[in-house]
Amino acid sequence: MDNSRSRRLYEKAKKLIPGGVNSPVRAFKPYPFFTSHAEGSRLYSVDGNVYIDYCMAYGPLILGHAHPKIIEAVKEQLERGTMYGTPTEDEVKIAELIVNLVPCIEMVRLVNTGTEATMHAIRAARGYTGRDKIIKFEGCYHGAHDYVLVEAGSGATTFGSPTSLGIPRDTARNTIVLPFNDIESFERAVMENRDEIAAVIIEPVIGNAGVIPPKKGYLNEIRKITEEEEIVLIFDEVITGFRLDLGGAQEYYGVKPDMATLGKIMGGGFPIAAYGGKREIMELISPLGKVYQASTFSGNPISVKAGLTTLEVIVKNRSSIYKRLEEAGEKIERGLKDIVEDRGLTAQVNRVASMFQIFFTDGPVLNYRDAKKSDKEKFMKYQRRLMSEGIFIPPSQFETCFISTAHTDDDIEKTLDAMDRAIKGL
């Protein structure tokens, strides 16, 4: 493929933007391609290349690119104004829809990004409990704010150390980082910090270290212990919300947390997110209570209209959408496993619903430490070979591939053929 225009744009971008990109994962060697437009399951580069897309903007586009109903709704809203600084009827409609769909949410507050949602949910939990410490899990990404941008220390239950310059150690010392899918270490950490933990925040399915599902009963045990110890349980469903089911992972697994954060799909490709939960917690949010949170762009009418339209389409077509996504996911998983076996490679394929990833490692991937054992160089060779075949997956072993309703049976067949050739070349 000719990528000369993307290469020139990248060289220019590097002089103007740190790393030439506005989010680190978009950078990959030798340089990323630049997109001109997208439609359905396809990305079109400025070089004239076409890719079947499984990045799907890292998860939001469950209905595919440029869904006509979303585009139409946004155009209509644009003619009425881009923002007002006052409440709108659509804000009430989308809030009502979220409360009706997500089991744990009795009240909800709209924000702009998943980072904001998790940050404010943690603050609300601290305000509600009067405690300072939180527990998070290795490999679970909850945005780029100080309290969650930490990694584990030398032991399973040590306090985290900052993973970014600019985060004071005193900030990170209230964050305990534990291995995912290890209930013993969780129970031990809770007992060792009894009456000090405000919240446990967890991705019910890790989507930022590849795809790592919870062991059977793991989320139930976390729910049981947090209830007994009066700790606020927060499900970070920025990725899984409305993807695994309309009620998210909490409906999919039958575990009801105290709070949840939402994003990605609920915006239909526009920047919007939300946090919500029990009424008694949410009533502490200003202007009702003393937990302060505000934002000029929260509830932006363009994003709200796009999100409301997306959710209405999903609700109307619920049974067919999730059935189709499950079938497509199962076909990719089965096909990819067959390819790996036929080619004599050692690799693991993890999938939950329409999320999937391959790990080039010889053991099951149950947590972040398992994922880190994967051959990342081999993965990037695989990713680049797929790109040369016109298939785009996220350029990182630690991201997730997403299927949308726009992916056709023919797309899946072409993808599996390309995967076979890519893996054969390894």
C-alpha positions as CSV (number, residue, x, y, z in Angstrom):
1,M,0.0,0.0,0.0
2,D,1.1,3.5,-0.7
3,N,1.2,5.5,2.5
4,S,3.3,8.4,1.3
5,R,0.8,11.2,2.2
6,S,0.3,9.8,5.7
7,R,4.1,9.7,6.1
8,R,4.4,13.4,5.1
9,L,1.6,14.4,7.4
10,Y,3.2,12.5,10.3
11,E,6.5,14.2,9.8
12,K,4.8,17.5,10.0
13,A,2.6,16.5,12.9
14,K,5.7,15.5,15.0
15,K,6.9,19.1,14.9
16,L,3.6,20.4,16.2
17,I,2.0,17.7,18.4
18,P,3.9,15.6,21.0
19,G,4.7,12.3,19.2
20,G,2.7,13.5,16.3
21,V,-0.6,12.3,17.8
22,N,-3.2,13.5,20.2
23,S,-3.5,10.2,22.1
24,P,-0.5,7.9,22.6
25,V,-2.1,4.6,21.3
26,R,-2.5,6.2,17.9
27,A,1.2,6.2,17.4
28,F,2.9,3.1,15.9
29,K,6.0,2.3,13.9
30,P,7.0,3.4,11.4
31,Y,4.0,5.9,11.3
32,P,0.2,5.8,11.5
33,F,-2.0,6.2,8.5
34,F,-4.2,9.3,8.5
35,T,-7.9,8.9,8.0
36,S,-9.9,11.0,5.5
37,H,-13.4,9.6,6.2
38,A,-15.2,6.5,7.3
39,E,-18.5,4.7,6.7
40,G,-20.0,1.5,8.0
41,S,-17.2,-1.0,8.7
42,R,-14.6,0.9,6.6
43,L,-11.9,3.4,7.2
44,Y,-10.5,5.4,4.2
45,S,-7.0,6.8,4.5
46,V,-5.7,10.0,2.9
47,D,-3.6,7.8,0.8
48,G,-6.6,6.2,-0.9
49,N,-6.4,2.9,1.1
50,V,-9.4,1.1,2.5
51,Y,-9.5,-0.9,5.8
52,I,-12.1,-3.1,7.4
53,D,-12.0,-1.5,10.9
54,Y,-12.0,-3.5,14.1
55,C,-10.6,-0.6,16.2
56,M,-14.0,1.3,15.8
57,A,-12.5,4.4,17.5
58,Y,-11.6,2.1,20.5
59,G,-15.1,1.0,21.2
60,P,-17.8,3.7,20.7
61,L,-19.0,2.8,17.3
62,I,-21.2,-0.3,17.9
63,L,-23.4,0.8,15.0
64,G,-20.5,1.4,12.7
65,H,-19.1,4.6,11.2
66,A,-21.4,7.5,10.1
67,H,-24.7,5.7,11.0
68,P,-27.3,7.6,8.9
69,K,-29.8,8.1,11.8
70,I,-27.1,9.6,14.0
71,I,-25.8,11.9,11.2
72,E,-29.3,13.0,10.5
73,A,-30.1,13.7,14.2
74,V,-26.9,15.7,14.6
75,K,-27.5,17.8,11.5
76,E,-30.9,18.7,12.8
77,Q,-29.5,19.7,16.2
78,L,-26.7,21.8,14.6
79,E,-29.3,24.0,13.0
80,R,-30.7,24.7,16.4
81,G,-27.4,25.6,18.0
82,T,-24.2,23.9,19.3
83,M,-24.5,24.7,23.0
84,Y,-26.6,26.8,25.3
85,G,-25.4,26.8,28.9
86,T,-28.9,25.9,29.9
87,P,-30.6,22.5,30.4
88,T,-32.3,20.8,27.5
89,E,-35.2,18.3,27.2
90,D,-32.9,15.8,25.6
91,E,-30.7,15.7,28.7
92,V,-33.7,14.6,30.7
93,K,-34.6,12.0,28.0
94,I,-31.1,10.4,27.9
95,A,-30.9,10.4,31.7
96,E,-34.3,8.7,31.9
97,L,-33.1,6.1,29.3
98,I,-29.9,5.4,31.3
99,V,-31.8,5.0,34.6
100,N,-34.2,2.6,33.0
101,L,-31.5,0.5,31.3
102,V,-28.6,0.3,33.8
103,P,-29.5,-1.7,36.9
104,C,-27.5,0.2,39.5
105,I,-28.2,3.7,38.3
106,E,-31.0,5.6,40.1
107,M,-29.6,9.1,39.3
108,V,-27.0,10.1,36.7
109,R,-24.8,13.0,35.9
110,L,-23.5,13.7,32.4
111,V,-19.9,14.6,31.8
112,N,-17.6,14.7,28.7
113,T,-15.1,11.8,29.0
114,G,-14.6,8.5,30.7
115,T,-11.7,10.1,32.7
116,E,-14.1,12.7,34.1
117,A,-16.7,10.0,34.9
118,T,-14.3,7.8,36.9
119,M,-12.7,10.8,38.7
120,H,-16.0,12.1,39.9
121,A,-17.4,8.7,40.8
122,I,-14.4,8.1,43.1
123,R,-14.8,11.6,44.6
124,A,-18.5,10.9,45.2
125,A,-17.6,7.6,46.9
126,R,-15.1,9.3,49.1
127,G,-17.6,12.0,50.0
128,Y,-20.2,9.3,50.8
129,T,-18.0,7.1,53.0
130,G,-15.7,9.7,54.5
131,R,-12.8,7.4,53.7
132,D,-9.7,8.1,51.5
133,K,-8.3,4.8,50.1
134,I,-9.4,3.1,46.9
135,I,-8.7,-0.3,45.3
136,K,-8.1,-0.7,41.6
137,F,-6.7,-3.6,39.6
138,E,-3.7,-4.2,37.4
139,G,-4.5,-3.7,33.8
140,C,-7.7,-1.8,34.4
141,Y,-7.5,1.6,32.9
142,H,-9.8,4.3,34.4
143,G,-8.6,7.4,32.6
144,A,-5.6,9.6,33.0
145,H,-6.3,11.3,36.4
146,D,-3.8,11.0,39.3
147,Y,-5.6,8.6,41.6
148,V,-5.9,5.8,39.0
149,L,-2.8,6.2,36.9
150,V,-0.7,3.9,39.1
151,E,0.7,0.4,39.0
152,A,1.4,-2.3,41.5
153,G,4.5,-2.3,43.7
154,S,6.6,-5.3,44.6
155,G,3.8,-7.2,46.3
156,A,0.3,-8.1,45.3
157,T,-1.2,-5.7,47.9
158,T,1.3,-2.9,48.1
159,F,0.3,0.7,47.4
160,G,0.7,1.8,43.9
161,S,3.5,3.9,42.5
162,P,2.8,6.6,39.9
163,T,3.1,5.4,36.3
164,S,3.5,9.0,35.0
165,L,5.7,11.9,35.8
166,G,3.8,14.7,37.5
167,I,1.8,12.5,39.9
168,P,2.9,13.0,43.5
169,R,3.6,9.9,45.5
170,D,1.4,11.3,48.2
171,T,-1.5,11.2,45.8
172,A,-0.9,7.6,44.8
173,R,-0.4,6.3,48.3
174,N,-4.2,6.1,48.8
175,T,-4.5,3.8,45.8
176,I,-4.1,0.0,46.4
177,V,-3.4,-2.0,43.2
178,L,-4.3,-5.7,43.1
179,P,-4.1,-8.5,40.5
180,F,-7.4,-9.1,38.6
181,N,-9.1,-12.4,39.1
182,D,-7.5,-13.1,42.4
183,I,-10.1,-13.0,45.1
184,E,-7.7,-14.0,47.9
185,S,-5.5,-11.0,47.5
186,F,-8.6,-8.8,47.3
187,E,-10.0,-10.1,50.6
188,R,-6.7,-9.8,52.3
189,A,-6.3,-6.2,51.2
190,V,-9.7,-5.3,52.4
191,M,-9.1,-6.8,55.8
192,E,-5.7,-5.1,56.1
193,N,-7.2,-1.7,55.4
194,R,-10.5,-2.2,57.1
195,D,-12.7,0.9,57.5
196,E,-10.3,2.9,55.3
197,I,-11.4,2.0,51.8
198,A,-13.9,4.3,50.2
199,A,-14.3,2.5,46.9
200,V,-13.4,-0.4,44.7
201,I,-13.2,0.5,41.0
202,I,-13.0,-2.2,38.4
203,E,-13.5,-2.9,34.7
204,P,-15.8,-6.0,35.0
205,V,-14.1,-7.1,31.7
206,I,-10.7,-5.7,31.3
207,G,-10.6,-3.9,27.9
208,N,-7.4,-2.0,28.2
209,A,-5.0,-5.0,28.5
210,G,-6.5,-6.9,25.6
211,V,-9.7,-8.7,26.6
212,I,-9.6,-10.3,30.0
213,P,-13.0,-11.7,31.3
214,P,-13.6,-12.3,35.0
215,K,-13.5,-15.8,36.4
216,K,-16.8,-17.4,37.2
217,G,-18.0,-16.0,40.5
218,Y,-15.2,-13.4,40.8
219,L,-17.4,-10.3,40.5
220,N,-20.0,-11.9,42.8
221,E,-17.4,-12.3,45.5
222,I,-16.2,-8.7,45.2
223,R,-19.8,-7.6,45.5
224,K,-20.3,-9.7,48.6
225,I,-17.2,-8.4,50.4
226,T,-17.8,-4.7,49.5
227,E,-21.3,-5.0,50.8
228,E,-20.2,-6.5,54.0
229,E,-17.5,-3.8,54.5
230,E,-19.7,-0.9,53.3
231,I,-17.3,-0.1,50.5
232,V,-18.7,1.6,47.3
233,L,-18.3,-0.7,44.4
234,I,-17.9,1.1,41.1
235,F,-18.1,-0.7,37.8
236,D,-16.2,1.1,35.1
237,E,-18.4,0.4,32.1
238,V,-17.0,3.0,29.8
239,I,-16.2,0.1,27.4
240,T,-18.7,-2.6,28.4
241,G,-21.7,-0.3,28.9
242,F,-24.3,-1.0,26.2
243,R,-21.9,-3.3,24.5
244,L,-22.3,-6.6,26.3
245,D,-26.0,-5.9,26.8
246,L,-28.2,-2.9,27.2
247,G,-27.6,-3.0,30.9
248,G,-23.9,-3.5,30.4
249,A,-21.6,-6.0,32.2
250,Q,-23.7,-5.8,35.3
251,E,-26.7,-7.2,33.5
252,Y,-24.5,-9.6,31.5
253,Y,-23.0,-11.1,34.7
254,G,-25.9,-10.5,37.0
255,V,-23.9,-8.4,39.5
256,K,-25.2,-5.0,40.7
257,P,-22.6,-2.5,41.8
258,D,-23.3,0.8,43.8
259,M,-22.1,3.0,41.0
260,A,-21.2,2.8,37.3
261,T,-19.4,4.9,34.8
262,L,-20.4,5.0,31.2
263,G,-19.0,6.4,27.9
264,K,-18.0,5.4,24.4
265,I,-21.1,3.8,23.0
266,M,-23.5,6.2,24.8
267,G,-22.1,9.0,22.6
268,G,-22.5,7.4,19.2
269,G,-19.0,8.8,18.2
270,F,-19.4,12.1,20.1
271,P,-17.7,13.1,23.4
272,I,-20.0,12.3,26.2
273,A,-19.8,10.1,29.4
274,A,-21.7,9.7,32.6
275,Y,-21.5,8.5,36.1
276,G,-24.4,7.4,38.3
277,G,-25.6,5.0,41.0
278,K,-27.6,4.9,44.2
279,R,-29.7,7.9,44.8
280,E,-28.2,8.4,48.3
281,I,-24.8,8.7,46.8
282,M,-25.7,10.9,43.8
283,E,-27.7,13.3,46.0
284,L,-24.4,14.4,47.5
285,I,-23.4,15.9,44.1
286,S,-23.6,19.7,43.8
287,P,-25.8,21.6,43.7
288,L,-27.7,19.2,46.0
289,G,-24.8,18.2,48.1
290,K,-21.2,19.1,49.0
291,V,-19.4,16.9,46.5
292,Y,-18.5,19.5,43.9
293,Q,-18.5,18.8,40.1
294,A,-19.1,21.1,37.2
295,S,-18.3,21.4,33.5
296,T,-19.2,24.0,30.8
297,F,-19.6,21.3,28.2
298,S,-21.4,18.7,30.2
299,G,-24.7,17.8,28.5
300,N,-23.6,19.4,25.2
301,P,-26.7,19.2,23.0
302,I,-24.8,17.8,20.0
303,S,-23.3,14.9,22.0
304,V,-26.6,14.3,23.8
305,K,-28.5,14.1,20.6
306,A,-26.0,11.6,19.1
307,G,-26.0,9.5,22.3
308,L,-29.8,9.6,22.6
309,T,-30.2,8.5,19.0
310,T,-27.7,5.7,19.4
311,L,-29.4,4.3,22.5
312,E,-32.8,4.6,20.9
313,V,-31.6,2.6,17.9
314,I,-30.1,-0.1,20.1
315,V,-33.2,-0.3,22.3
316,K,-35.5,-0.7,19.3
317,N,-33.4,-3.4,17.8
318,R,-32.1,-5.0,21.0
319,S,-32.6,-8.7,20.2
320,S,-31.3,-8.6,16.7
321,I,-28.3,-6.4,17.5
322,Y,-26.9,-8.4,20.4
323,K,-27.6,-11.7,18.6
324,R,-25.8,-10.6,15.5
325,L,-22.8,-9.3,17.5
326,E,-22.5,-12.5,19.5
327,E,-22.7,-14.6,16.3
328,A,-20.0,-12.5,14.6
329,G,-17.8,-12.6,17.7
330,E,-18.2,-16.4,17.9
331,K,-17.3,-16.8,14.3
332,I,-14.1,-14.7,14.6
333,E,-13.1,-16.5,17.8
334,R,-13.7,-20.0,16.4
335,G,-12.0,-19.1,13.1
336,L,-9.0,-17.5,14.8
337,K,-8.5,-20.4,17.1
338,D,-8.6,-22.8,14.1
339,I,-6.0,-20.8,12.3
340,V,-3.7,-20.8,15.3
341,E,-4.0,-24.5,15.7
342,D,-3.6,-25.2,11.9
343,R,-0.5,-23.1,11.7
344,G,1.0,-24.7,14.8
345,L,1.4,-21.4,16.7
346,T,1.1,-20.9,20.5
347,A,-1.5,-18.3,21.1
348,Q,-4.6,-17.5,23.2
349,V,-7.8,-16.0,21.9
350,N,-10.0,-14.2,24.5
351,R,-13.5,-13.0,23.7
352,V,-16.5,-11.6,25.5
353,A,-19.5,-10.8,23.2
354,S,-18.3,-8.5,20.5
355,M,-14.8,-7.8,22.1
356,F,-11.9,-10.0,21.2
357,Q,-8.1,-10.2,21.2
358,I,-5.3,-12.7,20.4
359,F,-2.3,-13.1,22.7
360,F,0.9,-14.7,21.5
361,T,1.7,-16.6,24.7
362,D,1.6,-20.2,25.8
363,G,-0.7,-19.9,28.9
364,P,-4.2,-18.6,29.6
365,V,-4.5,-14.8,30.0
366,L,-6.4,-14.3,33.2
367,N,-4.9,-11.0,34.3
368,Y,-2.5,-8.2,33.3
369,R,0.6,-10.1,34.3
370,D,-0.4,-12.9,32.0
371,A,-1.0,-10.4,29.2
372,K,2.4,-8.9,29.7
373,K,4.0,-12.3,29.0
374,S,2.7,-12.1,25.4
375,D,5.2,-11.7,22.5
376,K,4.5,-8.0,21.7
377,E,6.9,-7.9,18.8
378,K,5.0,-10.9,17.2
379,F,1.7,-9.1,17.8
380,M,2.9,-6.0,16.0
381,K,4.1,-8.0,13.0
382,Y,0.7,-9.6,12.9
383,Q,-1.0,-6.1,13.1
384,R,1.2,-4.7,10.3
385,R,0.5,-7.7,8.1
386,L,-3.2,-7.3,8.6
387,M,-2.9,-3.6,7.7
388,S,-1.2,-4.6,4.4
389,E,-4.2,-6.9,3.8
390,G,-6.7,-4.0,4.4
391,I,-7.6,-5.0,8.0
392,F,-7.1,-2.5,10.8
393,I,-6.9,-3.7,14.4
394,P,-5.7,-1.5,17.3
395,P,-1.9,-1.2,17.1
396,S,-1.3,-2.6,20.6
397,Q,-1.3,-5.9,22.3
398,F,-3.1,-4.2,25.2
399,E,-6.1,-3.0,23.3
400,T,-9.3,-4.6,22.3
401,C,-10.8,-5.4,18.8
402,F,-14.5,-4.5,18.5
403,I,-17.2,-5.8,16.1
404,S,-20.0,-3.5,15.0
405,T,-23.4,-4.1,13.5
406,A,-21.9,-2.7,10.2
407,H,-19.6,-5.7,9.9
408,T,-21.1,-8.1,7.3
409,D,-20.6,-11.8,6.9
410,D,-18.4,-11.0,4.0
411,D,-16.3,-8.7,6.1
412,I,-15.8,-11.5,8.7
413,E,-14.8,-14.0,5.9
414,K,-12.3,-11.5,4.4
415,T,-10.9,-10.8,7.9
416,L,-10.4,-14.5,8.7
417,D,-8.7,-15.1,5.3
418,A,-6.3,-12.1,6.1
419,M,-5.7,-13.4,9.6
420,D,-4.7,-16.8,8.2
421,R,-2.2,-15.2,5.8
422,A,-0.9,-12.9,8.5
423,I,-0.4,-15.7,11.0
424,K,1.1,-17.9,8.4
425,G,3.8,-15.3,7.8
426,L,4.8,-15.3,11.5
